[in-house]
Each structure stands twice: as C-alpha cells, then as structure tokens.
Amino acid sequence: MSFQVWRHKSDAKGGFERIASRLFQCSVKHSKLVANLLNQNE
C-alpha cells in the first residue's frame, strides 16, 4: 500500500516536472519572438 502511494507521488512529480519544462520551453520561445519584434521596431 505505502509503496503504491509513494510510486503514485513520484509519477505525479514526474508529470509536474514535464509540464514545467514544457512551459519553460514555450516561454523561452515566446521571449525570443518578443525580442525579434522589438528589434524589428527599432
């Protein structure tokens, strides 16, 4: 029982880390797009 709960928590943590890394990658791409737009306006 306790092992299943521990495994479930570790799976949830792994899923959260995947989501966080995906959001981070998206934000990096977004910041690059914004930087390109700012450079074009100058």
N, C-alpha and C positions, 0 to 999 in steps of 0.2 A: 504493500500500500504506500508506504513512505517513499519507496523507490519510484513508483509511478508518479507521485506528486512531484518529486524532485525532477524527474525527466520532463514532465509537463512544463514546469517552471523554466527549465533550461531551453526547451523548444520555444516557449513564448519569448524568452530573452533573445534567442537567435532571430526570431521573426522581427522583433523590435529593432535589432541591430541592422537587419536587411533593409527595413523601411527607412531607418535613419540614414543609412549610407545612400539609399536611392534619393531621398530628399536632398541630401548634401550634394550629390552629383547634379541634380536638377538645379539647385540654387547656384552652383558654380557655372553651369551653362547659362543660366539666366543673367548672372552678373557679367559674364563675358559679352552677352548680347547687348546689355545696357551700356557697357563700356564702348562697344563698337558704335552704338547710336550716338553717344556723347562725342566720340572722336569725329564722327561724320558732321555733327552740328558745328564744330569749331572751325 
